[in-house]
Amino acid sequence: MPRIFHFELFADDCDRARAFYSNVFGWRFTRREGSDGWHIATELPPDPGIDGELVPRLVPGGTMVPMMQVPSVNDYVGRITARGGEILRQTTIPGAGYVAHCRDTEGNVFAILQYDDSAQ
């Protein structure tokens, strides 16, 4: 069963957001090579955390997006649209996989990822 394993945090000013979250929660940020995003490490031993990605705002009004890992983005896109959801954007992340940003029937934005390290 797909579960939340990752999140995306959108920001108008990534430097300002990094300073805020690192100072408030102690999160660690690492620049993603070849990307305009930052990996967010939220784990503070001994407690586990869900890591995320800080990126420039991609979806108007987007704030934080939970991401579920699925075996097939195409299959889940079909499930989502058949049940009244909307697909906002589909992309490929080279070396990571295929992503779809979606909106549910209540207006909430979420994402799904099909992991594939051979994705181009």
Biopython code that builds the backbone (N, CA, C, O; Angstrom):
import numpy as np
from Bio.PDB.StructureBuilder import StructureBuilder

atoms = [
    (1, "MET", "N", (0.842, -1.172, 0.000)),
    (1, "MET", "CA", (0.000, 0.000, 0.000)),
    (1, "MET", "C", (0.889, 1.239, 0.000)),
    (1, "MET", "O", (1.767, 1.353, 0.856)),
    (2, "PRO", "N", (0.691, 2.170, -0.933)),
    (2, "PRO", "CA", (1.503, 3.389, -0.958)),
    (2, "PRO", "C", (1.323, 4.216, 0.326)),
    (2, "PRO", "O", (0.215, 4.375, 0.838)),
    (3, "ARG", "N", (2.434, 4.725, 0.813)),
    (3, "ARG", "CA", (2.396, 5.572, 2.008)),
    (3, "ARG", "C", (3.263, 6.793, 1.761)),
    (3, "ARG", "O", (4.097, 6.803, 0.855)),
    (4, "ILE", "N", (3.064, 7.801, 2.557)),
    (4, "ILE", "CA", (3.872, 9.007, 2.414)),
    (4, "ILE", "C", (5.310, 8.657, 2.797)),
    (4, "ILE", "O", (5.565, 8.133, 3.881)),
    (5, "PHE", "N", (6.246, 8.954, 1.892)),
    (5, "PHE", "CA", (7.641, 8.648, 2.156)),
    (5, "PHE", "C", (8.537, 9.865, 1.960)),
    (5, "PHE", "O", (9.731, 9.813, 2.257)),
    (6, "HIS", "N", (7.969, 10.954, 1.462)),
    (6, "HIS", "CA", (8.764, 12.112, 1.066)),
    (6, "HIS", "C", (7.819, 13.309, 1.011)),
    (6, "HIS", "O", (6.606, 13.135, 0.893)),
    (7, "PHE", "N", (8.360, 14.512, 1.095)),
    (7, "PHE", "CA", (7.526, 15.696, 0.899)),
    (7, "PHE", "C", (8.294, 16.735, 0.115)),
    (7, "PHE", "O", (9.525, 16.744, 0.105)),
    (8, "GLU", "N", (7.551, 17.613, -0.545)),
    (8, "GLU", "CA", (8.136, 18.756, -1.231)),
    (8, "GLU", "C", (7.657, 20.004, -0.510)),
    (8, "GLU", "O", (6.475, 20.139, -0.195)),
    (9, "LEU", "N", (8.569, 20.896, -0.259)),
    (9, "LEU", "CA", (8.269, 22.159, 0.388)),
    (9, "LEU", "C", (8.582, 23.254, -0.620)),
    (9, "LEU", "O", (9.723, 23.383, -1.062)),
    (10, "PHE", "N", (7.580, 24.040, -0.987)),
    (10, "PHE", "CA", (7.758, 25.080, -1.989)),
    (10, "PHE", "C", (8.065, 26.411, -1.307)),
    (10, "PHE", "O", (7.559, 26.704, -0.224)),
    (11, "ALA", "N", (8.903, 27.206, -1.965)),
    (11, "ALA", "CA", (9.266, 28.495, -1.394)),
    (11, "ALA", "C", (9.473, 29.523, -2.502)),
    (11, "ALA", "O", (9.936, 29.198, -3.596)),
    (12, "ASP", "N", (9.121, 30.763, -2.195)),
    (12, "ASP", "CA", (9.429, 31.866, -3.102)),
    (12, "ASP", "C", (10.894, 32.256, -2.971)),
    (12, "ASP", "O", (11.511, 32.704, -3.938)),
    (13, "ASP", "N", (11.449, 32.087, -1.780)),
    (13, "ASP", "CA", (12.841, 32.415, -1.502)),
    (13, "ASP", "C", (13.448, 31.234, -0.744)),
    (13, "ASP", "O", (13.279, 31.118, 0.470)),
    (14, "CYS", "N", (14.155, 30.360, -1.464)),
    (14, "CYS", "CA", (14.703, 29.140, -0.856)),
    (14, "CYS", "C", (15.717, 29.439, 0.242)),
    (14, "CYS", "O", (15.770, 28.718, 1.238)),
    (15, "ASP", "N", (16.518, 30.479, 0.083)),
    (15, "ASP", "CA", (17.489, 30.823, 1.123)),
    (15, "ASP", "C", (16.778, 31.217, 2.415)),
    (15, "ASP", "O", (17.185, 30.811, 3.504)),
    (16, "ARG", "N", (15.735, 31.995, 2.292)),
    (16, "ARG", "CA", (14.967, 32.410, 3.469)),
    (16, "ARG", "C", (14.307, 31.199, 4.118)),
    (16, "ARG", "O", (14.311, 31.076, 5.343)),
    (17, "ALA", "N", (13.739, 30.303, 3.310)),
    (17, "ALA", "CA", (13.079, 29.106, 3.840)),
    (17, "ALA", "C", (14.089, 28.187, 4.535)),
    (17, "ALA", "O", (13.805, 27.644, 5.603)),
    (18, "ARG", "N", (15.264, 28.014, 3.930)),
    (18, "ARG", "CA", (16.296, 27.184, 4.553)),
    (18, "ARG", "C", (16.671, 27.739, 5.919)),
    (18, "ARG", "O", (16.777, 26.989, 6.889)),
    (19, "ALA", "N", (16.870, 29.032, 5.998)),
    (19, "ALA", "CA", (17.236, 29.657, 7.275)),
    (19, "ALA", "C", (16.130, 29.440, 8.309)),
    (19, "ALA", "O", (16.415, 29.123, 9.464)),
    (20, "PHE", "N", (14.895, 29.607, 7.909)),
    (20, "PHE", "CA", (13.768, 29.439, 8.827)),
    (20, "PHE", "C", (13.726, 28.014, 9.376)),
    (20, "PHE", "O", (13.739, 27.821, 10.592)),
    (21, "TYR", "N", (13.674, 27.011, 8.490)),
    (21, "TYR", "CA", (13.499, 25.628, 8.937)),
    (21, "TYR", "C", (14.723, 25.071, 9.651)),
    (21, "TYR", "O", (14.585, 24.240, 10.549)),
    (22, "SER", "N", (15.902, 25.508, 9.273)),
    (22, "SER", "CA", (17.084, 25.019, 9.985)),
    (22, "SER", "C", (17.144, 25.631, 11.384)),
    (22, "SER", "O", (17.527, 24.951, 12.336)),
    (23, "ASN", "N", (16.771, 26.903, 11.519)),
    (23, "ASN", "CA", (16.795, 27.546, 12.828)),
    (23, "ASN", "C", (15.663, 27.090, 13.734)),
    (23, "ASN", "O", (15.855, 26.963, 14.943)),
    (24, "VAL", "N", (14.481, 26.840, 13.167)),
    (24, "VAL", "CA", (13.338, 26.436, 13.981)),
    (24, "VAL", "C", (13.406, 24.952, 14.345)),
    (24, "VAL", "O", (13.232, 24.599, 15.512)),
    (25, "PHE", "N", (13.656, 24.078, 13.366)),
    (25, "PHE", "CA", (13.568, 22.640, 13.586)),
    (25, "PHE", "C", (14.908, 21.906, 13.551)),
    (25, "PHE", "O", (14.968, 20.723, 13.885)),
    (26, "GLY", "N", (15.978, 22.586, 13.152)),
    (26, "GLY", "CA", (17.265, 21.928, 13.051)),
    (26, "GLY", "C", (17.429, 21.078, 11.805)),
    (26, "GLY", "O", (18.351, 20.265, 11.730)),
    (27, "TRP", "N", (16.546, 21.253, 10.817)),
    (27, "TRP", "CA", (16.647, 20.477, 9.578)),
    (27, "TRP", "C", (17.937, 20.846, 8.864)),
    (27, "TRP", "O", (18.391, 21.990, 8.912)),
    (28, "ARG", "N", (18.527, 19.836, 8.188)),
    (28, "ARG", "CA", (19.761, 20.050, 7.428)),
    (28, "ARG", "C", (19.444, 20.056, 5.935)),
    (28, "ARG", "O", (18.666, 19.234, 5.453)),
    (29, "PHE", "N", (20.048, 20.979, 5.219)),
    (29, "PHE", "CA", (19.797, 21.139, 3.782)),
    (29, "PHE", "C", (21.073, 20.880, 3.006)),
    (29, "PHE", "O", (22.143, 21.370, 3.365)),
    (30, "THR", "N", (20.952, 20.100, 1.932)),
    (30, "THR", "CA", (22.081, 19.805, 1.059)),
    (30, "THR", "C", (21.668, 20.122, -0.369)),
    (30, "THR", "O", (20.635, 19.650, -0.845)),
    (31, "ARG", "N", (22.465, 20.910, -1.039)),
    (31, "ARG", "CA", (22.153, 21.294, -2.425)),
    (31, "ARG", "C", (22.146, 20.066, -3.320)),
    (31, "ARG", "O", (23.064, 19.248, -3.259)),
    (32, "ARG", "N", (21.120, 19.928, -4.150)),
    (32, "ARG", "CA", (21.041, 18.841, -5.124)),
    (32, "ARG", "C", (21.826, 19.252, -6.359)),
    (32, "ARG", "O", (21.509, 20.259, -6.993)),
    (33, "GLU", "N", (22.845, 18.481, -6.703)),
    (33, "GLU", "CA", (23.665, 18.791, -7.869)),
    (33, "GLU", "C", (22.818, 18.737, -9.135)),
    (33, "GLU", "O", (22.049, 17.797, -9.335)),
    (34, "GLY", "N", (22.963, 19.755, -9.993)),
    (34, "GLY", "CA", (22.223, 19.808, -11.244)),
    (34, "GLY", "C", (20.758, 20.151, -11.062)),
    (34, "GLY", "O", (19.957, 19.944, -11.974)),
    (35, "SER", "N", (20.399, 20.669, -9.910)),
    (35, "SER", "CA", (19.002, 20.974, -9.601)),
    (35, "SER", "C", (18.927, 22.334, -8.924)),
    (35, "SER", "O", (19.925, 22.850, -8.419)),
    (36, "ASP", "N", (17.741, 22.899, -8.922)),
    (36, "ASP", "CA", (17.545, 24.144, -8.175)),
    (36, "ASP", "C", (16.933, 23.858, -6.808)),
    (36, "ASP", "O", (16.462, 24.767, -6.125)),
    (37, "GLY", "N", (16.945, 22.572, -6.413)),
    (37, "GLY", "CA", (16.368, 22.176, -5.136)),
    (37, "GLY", "C", (17.412, 21.802, -4.100)),
    (37, "GLY", "O", (18.602, 21.673, -4.388)),
    (38, "TRP", "N", (16.917, 21.634, -2.890)),
    (38, "TRP", "CA", (17.742, 21.274, -1.743)),
    (38, "TRP", "C", (17.123, 20.056, -1.066)),
    (38, "TRP", "O", (15.920, 20.036, -0.805)),
    (39, "HIS", "N", (17.940, 19.037, -0.777)),
    (39, "HIS", "CA", (17.479, 17.887, 0.008)),
    (39, "HIS", "C", (17.301, 18.339, 1.453)),
    (39, "HIS", "O", (18.141, 19.060, 1.991)),
    (40, "ILE", "N", (16.207, 17.913, 2.079)),
    (40, "ILE", "CA", (15.945, 18.246, 3.483)),
    (40, "ILE", "C", (16.069, 16.974, 4.312)),
    (40, "ILE", "O", (15.337, 16.011, 4.085)),
    (41, "ALA", "N", (16.981, 16.966, 5.260)),
    (41, "ALA", "CA", (17.114, 15.864, 6.208)),
    (41, "ALA", "C", (16.424, 16.284, 7.504)),
    (41, "ALA", "O", (16.868, 17.215, 8.176)),
    (42, "THR", "N", (15.335, 15.592, 7.852)),
    (42, "THR", "CA", (14.574, 15.955, 9.046)),
    (42, "THR", "C", (14.862, 15.043, 10.226)),
    (42, "THR", "O", (14.410, 15.315, 11.338)),
    (43, "GLU", "N", (15.605, 13.969, 10.006)),
    (43, "GLU", "CA", (15.862, 13.006, 11.080)),
    (43, "GLU", "C", (16.806, 13.612, 12.104)),
    (43, "GLU", "O", (17.907, 14.057, 11.780)),
    (44, "LEU", "N", (16.359, 13.618, 13.312)),
    (44, "LEU", "CA", (17.176, 14.084, 14.426)),
    (44, "LEU", "C", (17.229, 12.933, 15.428)),
    (44, "LEU", "O", (16.274, 12.723, 16.176)),
    (45, "PRO", "N", (18.345, 12.177, 15.452)),
    (45, "PRO", "CA", (18.434, 10.995, 16.312)),
    (45, "PRO", "C", (18.006, 11.318, 17.735)),
    (45, "PRO", "O", (18.325, 12.392, 18.245)),
    (46, "PRO", "N", (17.294, 10.412, 18.379)),
    (46, "PRO", "CA", (17.018, 9.044, 17.965)),
    (46, "PRO", "C", (15.711, 8.890, 17.184)),
    (46, "PRO", "O", (15.321, 7.762, 16.881)),
    (47, "ASP", "N", (15.035, 9.967, 16.855)),
    (47, "ASP", "CA", (13.741, 9.868, 16.189)),
    (47, "ASP", "C", (13.893, 9.863, 14.670)),
    (47, "ASP", "O", (14.630, 10.680, 14.116)),
    (48, "PRO", "N", (13.190, 8.932, 13.988)),
    (48, "PRO", "CA", (13.245, 8.917, 12.517)),
    (48, "PRO", "C", (12.437, 10.083, 11.952)),
    (48, "PRO", "O", (11.581, 10.646, 12.636)),
    (49, "GLY", "N", (12.711, 10.431, 10.726)),
    (49, "GLY", "CA", (11.962, 11.486, 10.063)),
    (49, "GLY", "C", (11.712, 11.125, 8.615)),
    (49, "GLY", "O", (12.265, 10.150, 8.106)),
    (50, "ILE", "N", (10.894, 11.896, 7.963)),
    (50, "ILE", "CA", (10.650, 11.752, 6.532)),
    (50, "ILE", "C", (11.415, 12.874, 5.854)),
    (50, "ILE", "O", (11.178, 14.046, 6.145)),
    (51, "ASP", "N", (12.329, 12.534, 4.956)),
    (51, "ASP", "CA", (13.102, 13.549, 4.268)),
    (51, "ASP", "C", (12.282, 14.187, 3.154)),
    (51, "ASP", "O", (11.271, 13.641, 2.712)),
    (52, "GLY", "N", (12.736, 15.345, 2.716)),
    (52, "GLY", "CA", (11.992, 16.068, 1.699)),
    (52, "GLY", "C", (12.903, 16.823, 0.761)),
    (52, "GLY", "O", (14.113, 16.604, 0.714)),
    (53, "GLU", "N", (12.288, 17.714, 0.020)),
    (53, "GLU", "CA", (12.978, 18.524, -0.975)),
    (53, "GLU", "C", (12.418, 19.941, -0.889)),
    (53, "GLU", "O", (11.202, 20.131, -0.914)),
    (54, "LEU", "N", (13.291, 20.924, -0.789)),
    (54, "LEU", "CA", (12.914, 22.332, -0.851)),
    (54, "LEU", "C", (13.150, 22.794, -2.279)),
    (54, "LEU", "O", (14.265, 22.691, -2.791)),
    (55, "VAL", "N", (12.112, 23.299, -2.920)),
    (55, "VAL", "CA", (12.227, 23.725, -4.315)),
    (55, "VAL", "C", (11.511, 25.056, -4.523)),
    (55, "VAL", "O", (10.603, 25.406, -3.769)),
    (56, "PRO", "N", (11.925, 25.792, -5.548)),
    (56, "PRO", "CA", (11.166, 26.996, -5.889)),
    (56, "PRO", "C", (9.708, 26.612, -6.173)),
    (56, "PRO", "O", (9.429, 25.539, -6.708)),
    (57, "ARG", "N", (8.803, 27.493, -5.810)),
    (57, "ARG", "CA", (7.371, 27.214, -5.945)),
    (57, "ARG", "C", (7.042, 26.847, -7.389)),
    (57, "ARG", "O", (7.292, 27.626, -8.309)),
    (58, "LEU", "N", (6.472, 25.640, -7.582)),
    (58, "LEU", "CA", (6.131, 25.128, -8.904)),
    (58, "LEU", "C", (4.641, 25.216, -9.198)),
    (58, "LEU", "O", (4.234, 25.464, -10.334)),
    (59, "VAL", "N", (3.834, 25.011, -8.169)),
    (59, "VAL", "CA", (2.388, 24.988, -8.316)),
    (59, "VAL", "C", (1.836, 26.228, -7.628)),
    (59, "VAL", "O", (2.071, 26.409, -6.433)),
    (60, "PRO", "N", (1.107, 27.093, -8.340)),
    (60, "PRO", "CA", (0.565, 28.291, -7.695)),
    (60, "PRO", "C", (-0.200, 27.927, -6.427)),
    (60, "PRO", "O", (-1.069, 27.055, -6.433)),
    (61, "GLY", "N", (0.140, 28.604, -5.356)),
    (61, "GLY", "CA", (-0.530, 28.349, -4.086)),
    (61, "GLY", "C", (0.025, 27.134, -3.357)),
    (61, "GLY", "O", (-0.374, 26.864, -2.224)),
    (62, "GLY", "N", (0.939, 26.394, -3.986)),
    (62, "GLY", "CA", (1.485, 25.201, -3.359)),
    (62, "GLY", "C", (2.316, 25.550, -2.133)),
    (62, "GLY", "O", (3.072, 26.521, -2.153)),
    (63, "THR", "N", (2.186, 24.784, -1.087)),
    (63, "THR", "CA", (2.947, 25.029, 0.131)),
    (63, "THR", "C", (3.797, 23.809, 0.468)),
    (63, "THR", "O", (5.022, 23.860, 0.355)),
    (64, "MET", "N", (3.165, 22.716, 0.878)),
    (64, "MET", "CA", (3.873, 21.476, 1.169)),
    (64, "MET", "C", (3.078, 20.350, 0.538)),
    (64, "MET", "O", (1.856, 20.289, 0.672)),
    (65, "VAL", "N", (3.774, 19.463, -0.149)),
    (65, "VAL", "CA", (3.114, 18.398, -0.889)),
    (65, "VAL", "C", (3.618, 17.046, -0.401)),
    (65, "VAL", "O", (4.808, 16.752, -0.518)),
    (66, "PRO", "N", (2.718, 16.211, 0.152)),
    (66, "PRO", "CA", (3.132, 14.853, 0.496)),
    (66, "PRO", "C", (3.297, 14.028, -0.773)),
    (66, "PRO", "O", (2.569, 14.220, -1.747)),
    (67, "MET", "N", (4.262, 13.107, -0.755)),
    (67, "MET", "CA", (4.515, 12.272, -1.933)),
    (67, "MET", "C", (4.429, 10.808, -1.540)),
    (67, "MET", "O", (4.998, 10.388, -0.533)),
    (68, "MET", "N", (3.708, 10.033, -2.351)),
    (68, "MET", "CA", (3.592, 8.604, -2.148)),
    (68, "MET", "C", (4.346, 7.877, -3.255)),
    (68, "MET", "O", (4.292, 8.280, -4.417)),
    (69, "GLN", "N", (5.045, 6.810, -2.894)),
    (69, "GLN", "CA", (5.720, 5.985, -3.891)),
    (69, "GLN", "C", (4.722, 4.944, -4.395)),
    (69, "GLN", "O", (4.053, 4.278, -3.605)),
    (70, "VAL", "N", (4.632, 4.813, -5.712)),
    (70, "VAL", "CA", (3.708, 3.866, -6.336)),
    (70, "VAL", "C", (4.477, 3.000, -7.339)),
    (70, "VAL", "O", (5.531, 3.407, -7.827)),
    (71, "PRO", "N", (3.955, 1.806, -7.648)),
    (71, "PRO", "CA", (4.650, 0.951, -8.608)),
    (71, "PRO", "C", (4.568, 1.458, -10.042)),
    (71, "PRO", "O", (5.461, 1.176, -10.842)),
    (72, "SER", "N", (3.504, 2.210, -10.390)),
    (72, "SER", "CA", (3.337, 2.726, -11.747)),
    (72, "SER", "C", (2.588, 4.047, -11.716)),
    (72, "SER", "O", (1.419, 4.091, -11.331)),
    (73, "VAL", "N", (3.257, 5.130, -12.121)),
    (73, "VAL", "CA", (2.590, 6.430, -12.180)),
    (73, "VAL", "C", (1.404, 6.369, -13.137)),
    (73, "VAL", "O", (0.334, 6.892, -12.825)),
    (74, "ASN", "N", (1.577, 5.748, -14.282)),
    (74, "ASN", "CA", (0.484, 5.693, -15.258)),
    (74, "ASN", "C", (-0.746, 5.003, -14.695)),
    (74, "ASN", "O", (-1.863, 5.479, -14.900)),
    (75, "ASP", "N", (-0.566, 3.891, -13.988)),
    (75, "ASP", "CA", (-1.712, 3.201, -13.382)),
    (75, "ASP", "C", (-2.422, 4.095, -12.375)),
    (75, "ASP", "O", (-3.651, 4.168, -12.358)),
    (76, "TYR", "N", (-1.645, 4.776, -11.535)),
    (76, "TYR", "CA", (-2.250, 5.612, -10.505)),
    (76, "TYR", "C", (-2.863, 6.882, -11.083)),
    (76, "TYR", "O", (-3.853, 7.379, -10.546)),
    (77, "VAL", "N", (-2.302, 7.418, -12.159)),
    (77, "VAL", "CA", (-2.924, 8.561, -12.836)),
    (77, "VAL", "C", (-4.323, 8.154, -13.299)),
    (77, "VAL", "O", (-5.273, 8.927, -13.170)),
    (78, "GLY", "N", (-4.446, 6.949, -13.835)),
    (78, "GLY", "CA", (-5.760, 6.447, -14.240)),
    (78, "GLY", "C", (-6.714, 6.310, -13.075)),
    (78, "GLY", "O", (-7.885, 6.672, -13.189)),
    (79, "ARG", "N", (-6.233, 5.793, -11.953)),
    (79, "ARG", "CA", (-7.068, 5.653, -10.754)),
    (79, "ARG", "C", (-7.533, 7.021, -10.249)),
    (79, "ARG", "O", (-8.692, 7.207, -9.879)),
    (80, "ILE", "N", (-6.601, 7.964, -10.244)),
    (80, "ILE", "CA", (-6.903, 9.304, -9.717)),
    (80, "ILE", "C", (-7.952, 9.998, -10.567)),
    (80, "ILE", "O", (-8.930, 10.525, -10.037)),
    (81, "THR", "N", (-7.761, 10.005, -11.870)),
    (81, "THR", "CA", (-8.717, 10.699, -12.744)),
    (81, "THR", "C", (-10.062, 9.988, -12.783)),
    (81, "THR", "O", (-11.098, 10.643, -12.898)),
    (82, "ALA", "N", (-10.068, 8.657, -12.690)),
    (82, "ALA", "CA", (-11.333, 7.907, -12.697)),
    (82, "ALA", "C", (-12.182, 8.206, -11.471)),
    (82, "ALA", "O", (-13.398, 8.015, -11.490)),
    (83, "ARG", "N", (-11.545, 8.673, -10.416)),
    (83, "ARG", "CA", (-12.277, 8.953, -9.175)),
    (83, "ARG", "C", (-12.451, 10.445, -8.926)),
    (83, "ARG", "O", (-12.740, 10.864, -7.806)),
    (84, "GLY", "N", (-12.274, 11.244, -9.973)),
    (84, "GLY", "CA", (-12.555, 12.670, -9.865)),
    (84, "GLY", "C", (-11.369, 13.546, -9.541)),
    (84, "GLY", "O", (-11.532, 14.754, -9.371)),
    (85, "GLY", "N", (-10.166, 12.970, -9.447)),
    (85, "GLY", "CA", (-8.971, 13.767, -9.197)),
    (85, "GLY", "C", (-8.457, 14.383, -10.484)),
    (85, "GLY", "O", (-8.940, 14.073, -11.574)),
    (86, "GLU", "N", (-7.478, 15.254, -10.346)),
    (86, "GLU", "CA", (-6.927, 15.986, -11.496)),
    (86, "GLU", "C", (-5.404, 15.842, -11.495)),
    (86, "GLU", "O", (-4.766, 15.869, -10.443)),
    (87, "ILE", "N", (-4.841, 15.690, -12.674)),
    (87, "ILE", "CA", (-3.389, 15.644, -12.813)),
    (87, "ILE", "C", (-2.930, 17.052, -13.191)),
    (87, "ILE", "O", (-3.337, 17.586, -14.223)),
    (88, "LEU", "N", (-2.090, 17.643, -12.361)),
    (88, "LEU", "CA", (-1.623, 19.010, -12.578)),
    (88, "LEU", "C", (-0.370, 19.064, -13.424)),
    (88, "LEU", "O", (-0.176, 19.994, -14.207)),
    (89, "ARG", "N", (0.485, 18.056, -13.261)),
    (89, "ARG", "CA", (1.789, 18.094, -13.925)),
    (89, "ARG", "C", (2.427, 16.717, -13.832)),
    (89, "ARG", "O", (2.379, 16.084, -12.777)),
    (90, "GLN", "N", (3.020, 16.246, -14.914)),
    (90, "GLN", "CA", (3.796, 15.014, -14.898)),
    (90, "GLN", "C", (5.197, 15.333, -15.387)),
    (90, "GLN", "O", (5.370, 16.047, -16.375)),
    (91, "THR", "N", (6.198, 14.801, -14.695)),
    (91, "THR", "CA", (7.592, 15.062, -15.063)),
    (91, "THR", "C", (8.435, 13.807, -14.856)),
    (91, "THR", "O", (8.037, 12.859, -14.179)),
    (92, "THR", "N", (9.590, 13.846, -15.455)),
    (92, "THR", "CA", (10.607, 12.816, -15.237)),
    (92, "THR", "C", (11.752, 13.463, -14.484)),
    (92, "THR", "O", (12.183, 14.564, -14.825)),
    (93, "ILE", "N", (12.242, 12.787, -13.468)),
    (93, "ILE", "CA", (13.411, 13.242, -12.735)),
    (93, "ILE", "C", (14.528, 12.274, -13.097)),
    (93, "ILE", "O", (14.530, 11.133, -12.634)),
    (94, "PRO", "N", (15.486, 12.716, -13.924)),
    (94, "PRO", "CA", (16.564, 11.816, -14.353)),
    (94, "PRO", "C", (17.255, 11.154, -13.160)),
    (94, "PRO", "O", (17.662, 11.819, -12.207)),
    (95, "GLY", "N", (17.374, 9.840, -13.238)),
    (95, "GLY", "CA", (18.022, 9.084, -12.188)),
    (95, "GLY", "C", (17.160, 8.797, -10.986)),
    (95, "GLY", "O", (17.601, 8.102, -10.071)),
    (96, "ALA", "N", (15.935, 9.312, -10.956)),
    (96, "ALA", "CA", (15.050, 9.089, -9.810)),
    (96, "ALA", "C", (13.738, 8.431, -10.215)),
    (96, "ALA", "O", (13.294, 7.492, -9.553)),
    (97, "GLY", "N", (13.107, 8.904, -11.290)),
    (97, "GLY", "CA", (11.852, 8.288, -11.700)),
    (97, "GLY", "C", (10.858, 9.256, -12.296)),
    (97, "GLY", "O", (11.218, 10.297, -12.844)),
    (98, "TYR", "N", (9.603, 8.887, -12.175)),
    (98, "TYR", "CA", (8.509, 9.615, -12.810)),
    (98, "TYR", "C", (7.571, 10.144, -11.725)),
    (98, "TYR", "O", (7.204, 9.426, -10.796)),
    (99, "VAL", "N", (7.195, 11.406, -11.863)),
    (99, "VAL", "CA", (6.389, 12.074, -10.836)),
    (99, "VAL", "C", (5.143, 12.673, -11.470)),
    (99, "VAL", "O", (5.181, 13.182, -12.590)),
    (100, "ALA", "N", (4.045, 12.603, -10.742)),
    (100, "ALA", "CA", (2.828, 13.313, -11.123)),
    (100, "ALA", "C", (2.349, 14.103, -9.910)),
    (100, "ALA", "O", (2.204, 13.557, -8.816)),
    (101, "HIS", "N", (2.107, 15.397, -10.118)),
    (101, "HIS", "CA", (1.482, 16.228, -9.093)),
    (101, "HIS", "C", (-0.010, 16.213, -9.392)),
    (101, "HIS", "O", (-0.434, 16.398, -10.532)),
    (102, "CYS", "N", (-0.793, 15.990, -8.347)),
    (102, "CYS", "CA", (-2.225, 15.750, -8.520)),
    (102, "CYS", "C", (-3.037, 16.589, -7.537)),
    (102, "CYS", "O", (-2.510, 17.102, -6.550)),
    (103, "ARG", "N", (-4.325, 16.717, -7.827)),
    (103, "ARG", "CA", (-5.260, 17.379, -6.907)),
    (103, "ARG", "C", (-6.379, 16.393, -6.632)),
    (103, "ARG", "O", (-6.933, 15.801, -7.558)),
    (104, "ASP", "N", (-6.716, 16.216, -5.360)),
    (104, "ASP", "CA", (-7.796, 15.307, -5.008)),
    (104, "ASP", "C", (-9.158, 15.997, -5.142)),
    (104, "ASP", "O", (-9.228, 17.156, -5.552)),
    (105, "THR", "N", (-10.220, 15.301, -4.804)),
    (105, "THR", "CA", (-11.573, 15.846, -4.948)),
    (105, "THR", "C", (-11.865, 16.975, -3.973)),
    (105, "THR", "O", (-12.877, 17.662, -4.111)),
    (106, "GLU", "N", (-10.986, 17.178, -2.979)),
    (106, "GLU", "CA", (-11.182, 18.243, -1.988)),
    (106, "GLU", "C", (-10.274, 19.432, -2.228)),
    (106, "GLU", "O", (-10.261, 20.374, -1.435)),
    (107, "GLY", "N", (-9.512, 19.399, -3.319)),
    (107, "GLY", "CA", (-8.624, 20.508, -3.652)),
    (107, "GLY", "C", (-7.217, 20.381, -3.093)),
    (107, "GLY", "O", (-6.405, 21.287, -3.280)),
    (108, "ASN", "N", (-6.903, 19.274, -2.407)),
    (108, "ASN", "CA", (-5.570, 19.074, -1.844)),
    (108, "ASN", "C", (-4.601, 18.597, -2.920)),
    (108, "ASN", "O", (-4.941, 17.747, -3.742)),
    (109, "VAL", "N", (-3.397, 19.150, -2.905)),
    (109, "VAL", "CA", (-2.369, 18.750, -3.855)),
    (109, "VAL", "C", (-1.486, 17.687, -3.201)),
    (109, "VAL", "O", (-1.116, 17.803, -2.032)),
    (110, "PHE", "N", (-1.156, 16.651, -3.974)),
    (110, "PHE", "CA", (-0.244, 15.603, -3.531)),
    (110, "PHE", "C", (0.536, 15.136, -4.747)),
    (110, "PHE", "O", (0.225, 15.515, -5.876)),
    (111, "ALA", "N", (1.549, 14.312, -4.516)),
    (111, "ALA", "CA", (2.351, 13.809, -5.627)),
    (111, "ALA", "C", (2.541, 12.315, -5.497)),
    (111, "ALA", "O", (2.472, 11.754, -4.404)),
    (112, "ILE", "N", (2.782, 11.678, -6.636)),
    (112, "ILE", "CA", (3.112, 10.255, -6.653)),
    (112, "ILE", "C", (4.418, 10.100, -7.418)),
    (112, "ILE", "O", (4.689, 10.852, -8.354)),
    (113, "LEU", "N", (5.227, 9.121, -7.018)),
    (113, "LEU", "CA", (6.519, 8.870, -7.652)),
    (113, "LEU", "C", (6.654, 7.385, -7.958)),
    (113, "LEU", "O", (6.413, 6.532, -7.103)),
    (114, "GLN", "N", (7.035, 7.101, -9.167)),
    (114, "GLN", "CA", (7.446, 5.751, -9.569)),
    (114, "GLN", "C", (8.964, 5.785, -9.621)),
    (114, "GLN", "O", (9.537, 6.412, -10.513)),
    (115, "TYR", "N", (9.616, 5.129, -8.689)),
    (115, "TYR", "CA", (11.071, 5.149, -8.640)),
    (115, "TYR", "C", (11.647, 4.349, -9.799)),
    (115, "TYR", "O", (11.246, 3.210, -10.039)),
    (116, "ASP", "N", (12.578, 4.945, -10.509)),
    (116, "ASP", "CA", (13.271, 4.276, -11.620)),
    (116, "ASP", "C", (14.598, 4.992, -11.815)),
    (116, "ASP", "O", (14.639, 6.090, -12.370)),
    (117, "ASP", "N", (15.691, 4.370, -11.356)),
    (117, "ASP", "CA", (16.990, 5.036, -11.427)),
    (117, "ASP", "C", (17.520, 5.129, -12.865)),
    (117, "ASP", "O", (18.541, 5.777, -13.099)),
    (118, "SER", "N", (16.840, 4.490, -13.834)),
    (118, "SER", "CA", (17.256, 4.610, -15.227)),
    (118, "SER", "C", (16.462, 5.677, -15.981)),
    (118, "SER", "O", (16.652, 5.861, -17.183)),
    (119, "ALA", "N", (15.582, 6.371, -15.283)),
    (119, "ALA", "CA", (14.752, 7.409, -15.925)),
    (119, "ALA", "C", (15.629, 8.505, -16.501)),
    (119, "ALA", "O", (16.600, 8.930, -15.875)),
    (120, "GLN", "N", (15.280, 8.959, -17.697)),
    (120, "GLN", "CA", (16.031, 10.028, -18.372)),
    (120, "GLN", "C", (15.118, 11.189, -18.664)),
    (120, "GLN", "O", (15.555, 12.191, -19.229)),
]
sb = StructureBuilder()
sb.init_structure("model")
sb.init_model(0)
sb.init_chain("A")
sb.init_seg("    ")
for serial, (resi, resn, name, xyz) in enumerate(atoms, 1):
    if name == "N":
        sb.init_residue(resn, " ", resi, " ")
    sb.init_atom(name, np.array(xyz, "f"), 0.0, 1.0, " ", f" {name:<3s}", serial, name[0])
structure = sb.get_structure()
